[in-house]
């Protein structure tokens, strides 16, 4: 349990260094978009890259070349999917969701909250995390495509332009 052989140690250090450098090179070639977390799909790819790196490091039956091939495949698929989503509205709608308005002008939008499985206490937590002590200075709270909650101030310069939602009343 607490033992490591010299061969294992050398393999982990060597393969770890080479896999890490290889991953950085692939990420630099593919561009910044590869590791963004703009939606759930992006998050899955980022986690898969990390999981692949860990597997290559710790599993003796996975070669460095196999790991590099897996990195290249994941990054290529991410590139392909984001390219298709930019050029095809239909494809974009399949892999990405739209932001959802959960709170507007002092009112919790209960049907949207229920649909998105978000509780009032989670919205209040997001409001507190942004530094607001109450809902009075909050114009809206939006569930973003990456699963985060954005809190929009009621001050001028509203950022709600691209959020689609039906205004509803508190139920």
Secondary structure, DSSP 4 states (H G I P E B T S, - for coil): -----HHHHHHHHHHHHHHHHHHHHHHHHH-GGGG--SSHHHHHHHHHHHHHHHHHHH-TTS-HHHHHHHHHHHHHHHHHHHHHHHH-HHHHHHH----EEEEETTEE-HHHHHHHT--HHHHHHHHHHTT-SSSTTEEEEEE-TTS-EEEEESSSS---TT---------
